[in-house]
Structures are given as structure tokens and as C-alpha cells.
């Protein structure tokens, strides 16, 4: 341990010295100490003589046309997203190994849809949606390298390269690979994500196209969690189980895999470009195509009826489901500076979901395919009115198996003062439950069902956000759900092989969910305190919608510049805590979480020590995770039967290159 700390300290000193040397070469001209060395001062390489583009010229553009530039700064928020999913996991509780499922500690409803989604949601935390893909406009080639160590035998590496073939034609290519063996038996995870992007506009700025292709794959060995004996040994911290590889697990030859591919095209043409700089009178035609293909597979070498019930096959079990959705949208919009931007939307979805065979039993027939064509109509709206920025979108399904479904999104933002901004949004939807609630087939008898008569899930979500330089950021939301769809473990009939069996259900009672989240940072001199606190309350339906009442994260750290400002350093502690609740349990066959009543999840805290540093465009992250378990031991769970992570030292790096 001491040798690791010494090695890391020497590494930081070396980087700082190297950066200081670079700074002296680049910025030492003109000083009084160099007046007697004119030849040395004026001798510069050809590369130094070239004017480098400002960093603001390296633009990153979202699909909603929000534009930022490459940010090479280091902040505590950068530390929070320095992990496999590269997102803040404050509302997620990770399993013992990287790229395993996350147990939700909170829920968001900003992405409500009028259509059911593909299942296996526990494997989608790393899945990059259309909104997660960014496009580039850069003056010179740009590269970002990401690296992070994992639990054992592997690493996470993500490389992103963007370049302009012409000033108005930019391409990008990125690949993220991950492998981690983990500490317990049968919990190895592997993933590979390829992203290709294109950003093009004509020289007269009348035609734009943004397009991408993604191929994403995640494979998890499934161990089913600890056996009853190992579960008790883990809670009691028995010495025999301190070697985690010796802990008995329920599954020895099971594996789940999610394969996805997507081709996305978003193009628009200004039929009439507008008659002034505000584009007044602009008429625009927008076409969006999204072809998504997904496949989820669960395989098992030999059946385990004691956990999942009776089976049709005793060996070589394969549950495989496929999903394709070809969606095309046409948006015709008109902009008038007083009325705003008004758009008419027509959308067509061709959906194909299912299996290769029909299941016939004594009490039901389960078809192999759900195929439908859905035509939807709607509109969009954008405007500025008396200091408010207004946005709206609505879509209604006219035809197809899911006709009557709808989604409505509205948002209003205003700047109350130079340091105070307020926004409010309303999201409504009525949509069929996800496809694996409607239909599922499996080699396990109990995992076969067909529910075409399930009611639409109706969701109303109201959210307000206050962002102040003085008070911080405060977000409050109230969500109401009718016909909430969920999976649940139910007691098996007497004499059955398994104690409990899973079933898709809909709640009879209404779910009402309040969520309040506050973020505020304090700074005094070189010392900082970053706080994120969340309060939640389920007024009705807590038994089918479990969440902890309180979740908090607090980082106390020192920051400052060293080595003549060549190195920026952050070092301190991060404290995480949540209160206990009756957490959902993870089901490996469905890759879903299900309501259970056999093991409550006790609340617990973790304490991490970190050292972060920035040298030029490189950000270095060194973290000692959950180090208090070295003293107290670890008997905490991420979900029923799923142990939480032990003490580990991890290293990460993010580095940008500008050519």
C-alpha cells in the first residue's frame, strides 16, 4: 500500500515537472532573465510559429442543437462521471463488478414515450441513446482518450477521434471496450461500443445532416447472487468468505447478452431561409430516420429449477428475443418572430418484436411475433414570450396496435436575474407497458406469458428547477402513475420446486412519487465542500415502487495549483449514504429488477479518498474506494443476494489532444 502511494506521488511530481518545463519553453520569452540570450529566445520551431485555434472553436453539438466546446478543466463533477457509464451515478447503486446492473435509488421521467420499449432494462445503463451521441465541428483533428482500471483482470478504455474533411464536413469515430473479471465467481463482464458520426452542412447553410451508427454489446456472466449459506456468511463476515472467490453462488454456467445496432439520420432543408438575421418567415422540412435493432439472450448450460421453477429443457437453455423498429418522422415547421416556431409532425413506426417459435400450453397460446405499423401525428412549438423560453411537443398514435397512446412535453425557462434561473416542465404519456411485460418466452415454464389486454401506463410528471449562484441548484418533481407495470416475486404453490416465481403485474392503486434534489458547493480559500442531497416520498404505492427516503453525497476536498501553476490538484474525501428500503431484486433471466419481500436493503455509507490532478490537457484520477471496509468489514448489499463492492484502489485518465 505504501509503495503504491509513493509510486503515485512520484508520478505526479514527474508530470508536474514535465509540464513546468513545457510551460517555461512556451511562455518564457520576454522575461528579464532572458535578455542576454536573444538567439535562444528567438529560435522557435515551425510548429510554435503556427497560430493555434482557440479551444472554443472545437464545438460539440447535441442532436437538439445545443452547442458547447471541449472542456479540459477539472472539477469535482468530472470526478463523479469518471466511471464506466461516464455519467453521474448518484441515483444508482452499483453491483460488485463494473458493467453489472445498477440498482435504482431514484427515478427520472423526462424521457416518456407513446410507445412500449424493449425490455432488459437492467442492461441499458451503458446503452447510448440518440440523445447521448454528440457531433463535432472542429478546425483541426481532436482526440479524447479515457482509461479506468476495474476490479480485476481488465480495464475500461474509450477513444474518440473527430476531424474535419472540410470546414463544413466533420466526421467522428469512437470505440469503448471493457473487460472485468470481478471478485466473485461468474461475474465477468465484457463490452464493446462502436460509434461513427457525421456532421455536414452546405456552404449556404440551407441543408444540414447529422447522422450516426452505433454497435453496442454487453455480456455478463450471471451468478444469480449468493446462496443462502453464503448470504448468511457474508452478513456475519465469516473468515472463510473473505476470499470472495470462495463464496458459493447460485448459478455456475449462465450468461446474458445485449446486442444493439442503430442507424440514425437527421436532416433538414430550409425551403425558405427567412428574410433577415432572425430567420423570420423561415419554412423548414426536417426528416428523421431511426433504425434500431436489439437482441437479448440468456443462456444456461444446465437448468436450476430450485431457483426459477420447472423447465422444458434440462440443458443448453437459450432464451433469445429480437426487436426492430424503423421510425421515420417528417416535420414541417414555420417560424414567425411574433408567433414563434410552429411545426407539424407525421411519424411512422414499423415494429417487429418476438421469438422464433410459438408456445402452446394447456391454458394459453403465446405467439412468436408482435408486428405492427403505427402512424402518429403531432406538433412542436418554440417561442420567446415576456422573458420566457417556451418549448412544446405532442404526439398521438392514430393507427396500429398501440393506437390511443400519446406523449406531451412542455418546458418554460426564464432568467429572473443575472444569477437566478427558473424552469418548469410537464411530461405526460399514455403507453403500453414494455414488450417483455406483454409477451415473453423462455425454457423456464413460469417465464412464459402473453398479456395483450394490459392497460396503458398513464404517467403525469411535473418538475421545477431553480438554479442560483448563491443558493445552488434545487429540483423538485411530482409524478403520478396509473396502471404502473412491474415485475414481482410471488410465493410459489405448495410443492413447487422454487419458493417464489416472478410475474408481470399492474398496480391497482395509483403511484404518487415526490422527489426533491438539492446541489450546492461551498468554497473557502483552498477548501471546498460539494453537496448533493435527495429526499423522496412515495405517498401511494410504496409496496410496488420502493425508493430510499434520503440519499446524500458530500465531497470535502482541497484544491490548488502547484509547480508554478503547471499542475492543478484536488484531494479529499467523498461520503455517500442512503437510508434503508425494501429494494427490488435482480432477475438474471429477464435482466430486470422485481419487487420482493424476502430481504430488506439496509442503508449504509461509503467513504472514498481521492487525488485528482490536471496537467495541461490531461486529467488524472486516483481513488481509494470504500476504504472504511478495511477496518469495519463489508456486509452491505447492492440488491438482495448481491454484495456491494469491497475496498479497491482505482486509477483513471482523460486526455485531449489537439493536432
C-alpha positions in Angstrom: 0.0 0.0 0.0 2.8 2.4 1.0 4.7 1.6 -2.2 1.6 2.3 -4.3 1.2 5.7 -2.7 4.9 6.5 -3.1 4.8 5.5 -6.8 1.7 7.6 -7.4 3.3 10.6 -5.7 6.5 10.3 -7.8 4.3 10.0 -10.9 2.5 13.3 -10.1 5.8 15.1 -9.4 7.2 13.8 -12.7 4.2 15.0 -14.6 4.3 18.4 -12.9 8.0 18.8 -13.6 7.5 17.9 -17.2 4.6 20.3 -17.5 6.6 23.1 -15.8 9.3 22.5 -18.3 6.9 22.8 -21.2 5.4 26.0 -19.7 8.9 27.5 -19.4 9.7 26.8 -23.1 6.4 28.2 -24.4 5.9 31.1 -22.0 9.4 32.2 -21.0 10.0 34.7 -23.8 10.3 38.3 -22.9 11.4 37.8 -19.3 14.2 39.9 -18.0 16.3 36.9 -17.1 16.5 36.0 -20.9 17.5 39.4 -22.2 21.1 38.3 -22.6 20.1 35.2 -24.6 18.5 36.7 -27.6 19.4 33.9 -30.1 18.0 31.3 -27.7 14.8 33.3 -27.2 14.1 34.0 -30.8 14.8 30.4 -32.0 11.3 28.8 -32.4 10.1 25.8 -34.2 7.8 26.0 -37.2 5.1 24.4 -35.1 5.3 27.1 -32.5 5.0 29.8 -35.2 1.7 28.5 -36.3 -1.4 30.1 -34.7 -3.4 27.5 -32.8 -7.2 27.7 -32.9 -8.8 28.8 -29.7 -10.4 25.9 -27.7 -13.9 27.5 -28.3 -13.5 26.6 -32.0 -13.8 22.9 -31.1 -17.6 22.6 -30.9 -19.6 19.7 -29.6 -23.2 19.7 -30.8 -26.1 17.7 -29.4 -29.0 16.4 -31.5 -31.2 19.2 -30.1 -28.6 21.6 -31.5 -27.2 22.7 -28.1 -23.6 23.6 -28.7 -20.7 23.5 -26.2 -16.9 23.4 -26.7 -14.3 21.0 -25.5 -13.9 21.4 -21.7 -10.4 20.4 -20.4 -11.0 21.8 -16.9 -11.0 19.7 -13.8 -13.8 19.9 -11.3 -15.4 17.6 -8.7 -18.2 16.9 -11.2 -15.6 15.5 -13.6 -14.7 13.0 -10.8 -18.3 12.0 -10.4 -18.6 10.9 -14.1 -15.2 9.2 -14.2 -16.5 5.7 -14.5 -17.7 3.1 -17.0 -21.0 4.7 -17.9 -19.3 8.2 -17.9 -22.4 9.6 -16.2 -23.1 10.8 -12.7 -24.3 7.6 -10.8 -25.6 9.5 -7.7 -29.0 7.8 -8.1 -27.6 4.4 -8.9 -26.2 1.7 -6.6 -23.6 -0.4 -8.4 -23.1 -4.1 -8.1 -19.8 -5.6 -7.1 -18.3 -5.6 -10.6 -18.1 -3.0 -13.3 -20.7 -3.0 -16.0 -23.1 -5.1 -13.9 -26.6 -3.8 -13.3 -27.3 -0.7 -11.1 -30.0 -0.8 -8.5 -32.0 2.5 -8.9 -32.1 4.8 -5.9 -34.2 7.3 -7.7 -36.2 7.7 -10.9 -36.5 10.2 -13.7 -39.4 10.7 -16.1 -38.1 13.1 -18.7 -38.0 10.6 -21.5 -41.6 9.4 -21.5 -42.7 7.8 -24.8 -46.0 7.0 -26.5 -44.7 3.5 -27.4 -43.6 0.5 -25.4 -39.9 -0.1 -25.1 -37.6 -3.1 -25.4 -37.1 -4.9 -22.1 -33.9 -6.0 -20.3 -33.7 -2.5 -18.8 -31.1 -3.5 -16.2 -28.6 -3.9 -19.0 -29.4 -0.4 -20.5 -27.5 1.8 -18.1 -24.5 1.9 -20.5 -26.6 2.0 -23.6 -26.1 5.2 -25.5 -29.4 6.6 -26.7 -29.8 9.1 -29.6 -29.5 12.0 -27.1 -26.2 10.6 -25.9 -24.4 10.9 -29.2 -22.7 14.1 -30.0 -21.5 15.6 -33.3 -18.4 17.7 -33.9 -17.3 20.8 -35.7 -13.5 21.2 -35.3 -10.8 23.2 -37.0 -8.1 20.5 -36.5 -8.3 16.8 -35.5 -9.4 16.3 -31.9 -8.8 13.2 -29.8 -10.0 12.2 -26.4 -8.7 9.2 -24.5 -10.4 7.7 -21.5 -8.9 5.0 -19.3 -10.1 3.5 -15.9 -9.0 0.4 -14.0 -11.6 -2.2 -13.0 -11.9 -4.7 -10.2 -9.6 -7.4 -11.6 -8.1 -8.6 -14.8 -9.2 -5.9 -17.2 -9.8 -2.2 -17.8 -12.1 0.4 -19.5 -10.8 2.3 -22.4 -12.7 4.8 -24.6 -11.1 6.6 -27.6 -12.9 9.3 -29.5 -11.4 10.9 -32.7 -13.0 13.8 -34.6 -11.8 15.6 -37.7 -13.0 17.9 -40.4 -12.6 16.7 -44.0 -13.8 20.2 -45.0 -14.9 23.1 -42.8 -18.5 22.1 -43.3 -17.9 18.3 -43.2 -16.9 16.7 -39.9 -16.6 13.0 -39.0 -16.0 11.2 -35.7 -15.2 7.7 -34.7 -15.2 6.3 -31.2 -14.8 2.9 -29.5 -15.2 1.9 -25.9 -14.0 -1.5 -24.7 -14.3 -3.0 -21.3 -13.4 -6.3 -19.5 -13.5 -7.0 -15.8 -13.3 -10.4 -14.2 -14.7 -9.3 -10.8 -14.0 -10.8 -7.4 -16.9 -13.3 -7.1 -17.5 -16.4 -9.2 -19.2 -16.0 -12.5 -19.5 -12.2 -12.6 -17.2 -11.4 -15.5 -18.4 -8.6 -17.8 -17.3 -7.6 -21.3 -18.5 -4.8 -23.6 -17.6 -3.1 -26.9 -19.2 0.0 -28.2 -18.5 1.5 -31.7 -19.8 4.9 -32.7 -19.5 6.6 -36.1 -20.7 10.2 -36.6 -21.2 12.6 -39.4 -22.0 16.4 -39.3 -22.4 18.2 -42.6 -23.9 21.5 -43.8 -23.9 23.2 -47.2 -21.9 26.3 -47.6 -25.1 28.4 -47.9 -26.4 26.9 -44.6 -29.7 25.7 -46.1 -29.1 22.0 -45.7 -27.9 20.2 -42.6 -27.4 16.5 -41.9 -26.3 14.8 -38.7 -26.0 11.0 -38.7 -24.5 8.3 -36.6 -24.2 4.5 -36.5 -23.7 2.6 -33.2 -23.0 -1.0 -32.5 -23.1 -1.7 -28.7 -22.7 -5.0 -27.0 -22.6 -6.0 -23.3 -22.1 -9.6 -22.0 -22.4 -10.5 -18.3 -21.8 -13.9 -16.7 -24.7 -14.4 -14.3 -24.1 -15.9 -10.9 -27.7 -15.4 -9.6 -26.3 -13.9 -6.3 -25.1 -15.6 -3.2 -26.6 -18.9 -2.0 -28.5 -18.9 1.4 -25.4 -20.2 3.1 -23.0 -17.6 1.5 -25.6 -14.9 2.1 -25.5 -15.6 5.8 -21.7 -15.9 5.9 -21.4 -12.6 4.1 -23.6 -10.8 6.6 -21.8 -12.4 9.5 -18.4 -11.6 7.9 -17.2 -15.2 8.3 -13.5 -15.6 7.7 -14.0 -18.3 5.0 -15.8 -15.9 2.7 -13.3 -13.1 2.9 -11.8 -14.6 -0.1 -14.7 -13.6 -2.4 -13.9 -16.2 -5.0 -14.7 -18.9 -2.4 -18.3 -17.7 -1.9 -20.9 -20.0 -3.2 -23.2 -18.6 -5.9 -26.5 -19.8 -7.2 -25.6 -20.1 -10.9 -22.5 -21.6 -12.4 -23.0 -21.6 -16.2 -25.4 -18.8 -17.1 -24.8 -15.7 -19.3 -26.8 -12.8 -20.5 -26.0 -10.6 -23.6 -27.5 -7.4 -25.0 -26.6 -6.6 -28.7 -27.8 -3.4 -30.2 -27.3 -1.6 -33.5 -28.7 1.8 -34.6 -28.5 3.9 -37.7 -29.8 7.4 -37.2 -30.2 10.2 -39.8 -31.4 13.7 -39.0 -31.6 16.1 -41.9 -33.3 19.4 -42.6 -33.6 21.7 -45.6 -34.7 25.4 -45.4 -37.4 25.6 -48.1 -37.4 29.3 -47.4 -34.4 30.5 -45.4 -36.1 33.6 -43.9 -35.8 37.3 -44.8 -33.5 38.7 -42.1 -30.9 37.6 -39.5 -33.7 36.3 -37.2 -34.8 33.9 -39.9 -38.3 35.5 -39.8 -40.6 33.6 -42.3 -38.4 30.5 -42.4 -40.0 27.3 -43.7 -38.1 24.1 -42.9 -38.6 20.5 -43.8 -37.0 18.0 -41.4 -36.7 14.3 -41.9 -35.5 11.9 -39.1 -34.9 8.2 -39.5 -34.1 5.9 -36.7 -33.5 2.2 -37.4 -32.8 0.3 -34.1 -32.1 -3.4 -33.8 -31.8 -5.1 -30.4 -31.3 -8.6 -29.2 -31.3 -10.0 -25.7 -30.1 -13.5 -25.0 -30.0 -15.6 -21.8 -28.2 -18.9 -21.9 -27.6 -21.6 -19.3 -25.7 -24.8 -19.5 -27.9 -26.7 -17.1 -31.3 -25.8 -15.6 -31.7 -24.7 -11.9 -35.4 -25.4 -11.2 -34.8 -24.8 -7.5 -34.5 -21.1 -8.2 -36.6 -20.5 -11.3 -39.1 -23.4 -11.4 -39.7 -26.2 -13.9 -38.2 -26.2 -17.3 -39.0 -27.5 -20.8 -35.3 -28.4 -21.3 -32.7 -29.6 -18.7 -29.6 -28.5 -20.6 -28.4 -25.9 -23.1 -31.2 -23.4 -22.3 -31.5 -20.5 -24.7 -33.9 -17.5 -24.3 -33.5 -15.1 -27.2 -35.7 -12.2 -28.2 -35.3 -9.8 -31.1 -36.6 -6.3 -31.7 -36.5 -4.0 -34.7 -38.1 -0.6 -35.0 -37.8 1.5 -38.2 -39.1 5.0 -37.4 -39.4 7.9 -39.9 -40.6 11.4 -38.9 -41.4 14.3 -41.1 -41.6 17.8 -39.5 -42.7 20.8 -41.5 -42.1 24.0 -39.5 -42.7 27.7 -39.9 -41.0 30.5 -38.0 -42.5 33.9 -37.4 -40.8 36.2 -34.9 -44.0 37.0 -33.1 -45.7 33.6 -33.2 -42.6 31.6 -32.7 -41.7 28.3 -34.5 -44.6 26.0 -35.2 -44.1 22.5 -36.5 -46.4 19.8 -37.8 -45.2 16.2 -37.2 -46.1 13.0 -39.0 -44.3 9.8 -37.8 -44.4 6.2 -38.8 -43.0 3.2 -36.8 -42.7 -0.3 -38.1 -42.1 -2.6 -35.1 -41.2 -6.3 -35.1 -40.7 -7.9 -31.7 -40.6 -11.6 -30.8 -39.2 -15.1 -31.0 -38.7 -17.9 -33.5 -41.5 -20.2 -32.3 -45.0 -20.3 -30.8 -45.5 -21.7 -27.3 -48.6 -23.8 -26.8 -49.6 -24.9 -23.3 -52.8 -26.2 -21.7 -54.0 -22.7 -20.7 -52.6 -20.3 -23.2 -51.0 -19.8 -26.7 -48.1 -17.4 -26.9 -47.5 -16.1 -30.4 -44.0 -15.7 -31.7 -44.2 -12.1 -33.0 -45.7 -8.8 -32.3 -45.7 -6.8 -35.6 -47.4 -3.5 -36.1 -47.3 -0.3 -38.1 -48.1 2.9 -36.2 -48.9 6.2 -37.7 -48.7 9.2 -35.3 -49.5 12.9 -35.7 -48.4 15.8 -33.6 -46.8 19.1 -33.4 -43.9 21.2 -31.9 -43.6 24.7 -30.7 -40.8 27.1 -29.7 -41.1 30.8 -28.8 -39.8 33.5 -26.5 -42.6 35.4 -24.6 -42.1 38.1 -22.0 -38.7 36.7 -20.9 -39.8 33.0 -21.0 -38.3 30.5 -23.4 -41.2 28.1 -24.3 -40.9 24.6 -25.8 -43.5 22.1 -26.5 -44.0 18.8 -28.3 -47.0 16.4 -28.6 -47.6 13.1 -30.5 -50.7 10.9 -30.7 -50.8 7.4 -32.1 -53.7 7.2 -34.7 -53.3 3.6 -36.0 -51.7 0.3 -35.1 -51.8 -2.0 -32.1 -50.9 0.9 -29.8 -53.3 3.5 -31.1 -54.5 5.9 -28.5 -51.1 6.3 -26.9 -49.7 9.7 -26.6 -46.8 11.8 -25.3 -46.8 15.5 -24.4 -43.8 17.5 -23.3 -43.7 21.2 -22.3 -41.0 23.4 -20.8 -40.7 27.0 -19.8 -37.4 28.7 -18.8 -36.9 32.2 -17.6 -34.0 34.2 -16.2 -35.2 36.0 -13.0 -31.8 37.8 -12.6 -28.2 37.5 -13.8 -27.6 34.8 -11.2 -31.0 33.2 -10.9 -32.8 31.0 -13.5 -36.0 29.1 -13.1 -37.5 26.4 -15.4 -40.6 24.2 -15.2 -41.6 21.2 -17.3 -44.6 19.0 -17.8 -44.4 15.5 -19.2 -47.5 13.3 -19.9 -47.7 9.9 -21.6 -50.0 7.0 -22.1 -48.2 4.0 -23.4 -48.4 0.2 -23.3 -46.0 -1.5 -20.9 -42.6 -2.6 -22.2 -42.7 -5.5 -24.6 -41.4 -8.1 -22.0 -44.5 -7.4 -19.9 -46.7 -8.0 -22.8 -45.1 -11.2 -24.2 -42.2 -13.4 -23.0 -41.0 -16.8 -23.9 -38.4 -19.0 -22.0 -37.2 -22.5 -21.5 -38.4 -22.0 -17.9 -42.1 -22.7 -17.8 -43.0 -19.8 -15.4 -41.4 -17.2 -17.7 -43.9 -17.6 -20.5 -46.8 -15.2 -20.7 -48.9 -13.2 -23.1 -50.8 -10.1 -21.8 -52.3 -8.3 -24.8 -55.0 -6.8 -22.5 -52.7 -5.0 -20.2 -53.8 -1.4 -19.8 -51.8 1.6 -20.9 -49.5 3.0 -18.2 -50.5 6.7 -17.7 -47.9 9.0 -16.3 -48.0 12.6 -15.3 -44.8 14.3 -14.4 -44.4 17.9 -13.1 -40.9 19.3 -12.4 -39.4 22.6 -11.4 -35.8 23.7 -11.2 -34.2 26.7 -9.6 -30.6 27.4 -10.4 -28.8 30.2 -8.4 -25.2 31.1 -7.9 -26.0 31.9 -4.3 -28.4 29.1 -3.4 -27.2 26.3 -5.7 -29.5 24.1 -7.7 -32.8 22.8 -6.5 -35.0 20.4 -8.4 -38.4 19.2 -7.3 -40.8 16.8 -9.1 -44.1 15.1 -8.5 -45.0 12.1 -10.5 -48.3 10.3 -10.7 -48.6 6.8 -12.4 -51.8 4.9 -13.1 -51.6 1.2 -14.1 -48.0 1.0 -13.0 -46.3 -2.1 -14.6 -43.8 -4.0 -12.6 -42.3 -7.5 -12.0 -42.7 -9.2 -8.7 -41.7 -12.4 -6.9 -44.7 -14.3 -5.8 -44.9 -17.2 -3.4 -45.0 -20.4 -5.4 -47.8 -23.0 -4.9 -47.1 -25.6 -2.3 -45.0 -28.4 -3.7 -43.3 -26.3 -6.3 -39.6 -26.6 -6.8 -38.9 -22.8 -6.3 -40.0 -20.9 -3.3 -41.1 -17.8 -5.3 -41.7 -17.2 -9.0 -41.6 -14.0 -11.0 -44.7 -12.5 -12.7 -45.5 -9.3 -14.7 -48.2 -7.3 -12.9 -50.0 -3.9 -13.0 -50.8 -2.0 -9.8 -54.4 -1.5 -8.9 -53.5 1.6 -6.8 -52.2 4.9 -8.1 -48.5 5.6 -7.5 -47.6 9.1 -6.4 -43.9 9.9 -6.1 -42.2 13.1 -4.7 -38.6 13.8 -5.4 -36.6 16.8 -4.2 -32.9 17.1 -5.0 -30.5 19.9 -3.9 -27.0 20.6 -5.1 -24.7 23.3 -3.5 -21.0 23.8 -3.4 -19.1 25.9 -0.8 -15.6 27.2 -1.1 -13.4 29.0 1.4 -9.8 29.5 0.3 -8.5 26.3 -1.0 -11.1 24.1 0.8 -14.3 23.0 -0.8 -17.5 21.2 0.2 -19.7 19.8 -2.6 -23.1 18.6 -1.6 -25.9 16.6 -3.3 -28.9 15.7 -1.2 -32.1 13.9 -2.3 -35.3 13.4 -0.5 -38.0 11.1 -1.8 -41.5 10.1 -0.6 -44.0 7.7 -2.2 -47.3 8.8 -0.9 -49.2 5.9 -2.5 -47.9 2.6 -3.9 -44.7 2.3 -2.0 -45.0 -1.5 -2.0 -44.7 -1.6 -5.8 -42.4 1.5 -6.1 -39.7 1.3 -3.4 -37.1 4.0 -3.0 -35.0 5.2 -0.1 -36.1 8.3 1.7 -32.8 10.0 1.8 -29.7 9.8 -0.5 -26.7 12.1 0.1 -23.2 12.7 -1.4 -20.7 15.1 0.2 -17.2 15.8 -1.0 -14.8 17.7 1.2 -11.5 18.5 -0.6 -8.6 20.8 -1.0 -7.7 22.3 -4.4 -4.8 24.4 -5.5 -2.1 25.0 -8.2 1.4 23.6 -7.8 4.7 23.8 -9.6 4.3 27.4 -10.9 0.7 26.6 -11.8 1.7 23.7 -14.1 -0.4 21.3 -12.1 -3.8 21.7 -10.6 -4.6 19.4 -7.7 -7.7 18.2 -5.9 -7.6 15.8 -3.0 -10.1 14.9 -0.3 -12.9 12.6 0.7 -16.4 11.7 -0.7 -19.1 10.4 1.6 -22.1 8.6 0.2 -25.2 7.4 2.2 -28.7 6.2 1.7 -31.4 5.1 4.1 -32.7 1.5 4.1 -35.6 0.4 2.0 -37.3 -2.8 0.6 -35.2 -2.8 -2.6 -36.1 -4.7 -5.7 -34.2 -7.8 -6.6 -32.3 -8.6 -9.8 -33.6 -11.3 -12.0 -30.9 -12.7 -14.4 -33.3 -14.3 -16.9 -35.1 -11.1 -17.7 -32.3 -8.7 -16.9 -34.9 -6.8 -14.9 -35.5 -5.8 -11.2 -38.5 -7.2 -9.5 -40.4 -6.3 -6.3 -39.6 -8.8 -3.5 -40.4 -9.2 0.3 -37.6 -11.6 1.4 -34.7 -9.2 2.1 -34.7 -5.5 3.0 -31.7 -3.5 1.9 -30.1 -1.8 4.9 -28.9 1.7 4.4 -25.2 2.2 4.6 -22.4 4.7 3.9 -19.2 4.6 1.9 -16.1 6.8 2.2 -13.7 7.3 -0.7 -10.3 9.1 -0.7 -9.3 10.7 -4.0 -6.5 12.6 -5.6 -7.3 14.3 -8.9 -4.8 16.3 -11.0 -4.7 18.3 -14.2 -1.6 18.7 -16.3 -2.1 20.7 -19.5 -5.0 18.8 -21.2 -4.7 15.6 -19.1 -6.9 14.9 -16.1 -5.7 12.2 -13.7 -8.0 10.4 -11.2 -6.7 8.3 -8.3 -9.3 6.9 -5.9 -9.3 4.6 -2.8 -12.9 3.4 -2.8 -14.8 2.3 0.3 -11.6 2.2 2.4 -13.5 2.0 5.7 -14.3 -1.6 5.0 -10.6 -2.4 5.8 -11.5 -1.6 9.4 -15.2 -2.4 9.7 -15.5 -5.2 7.1 -18.2 -5.3 4.4 -21.6 -6.8 5.0 -23.5 -4.4 2.7 -25.7 -5.3 -0.3 -26.3 -3.6 -3.6 -29.5 -5.7 -4.0 -30.9 -8.8 -2.3 -28.2 -11.5 -2.6 -25.9 -9.1 -4.5 -22.9 -7.9 -2.3 -21.7 -4.3 -2.5 -18.2 -3.5 -3.6 -15.2 -4.0 -1.3 -12.2 -1.8 -0.8 -10.3 -1.2 -4.0 -7.7 1.3 -5.5 -8.6 2.6 -8.9 -6.8 4.9 -11.4 -8.3 6.9 -14.3 -7.2 9.2 -17.0 -8.9 11.5 -19.5 -6.6 13.2 -22.1 -7.4 15.5 -25.0 -5.1 16.0 -28.0 -5.4 19.0 -30.4 -3.4 18.5 -33.6 
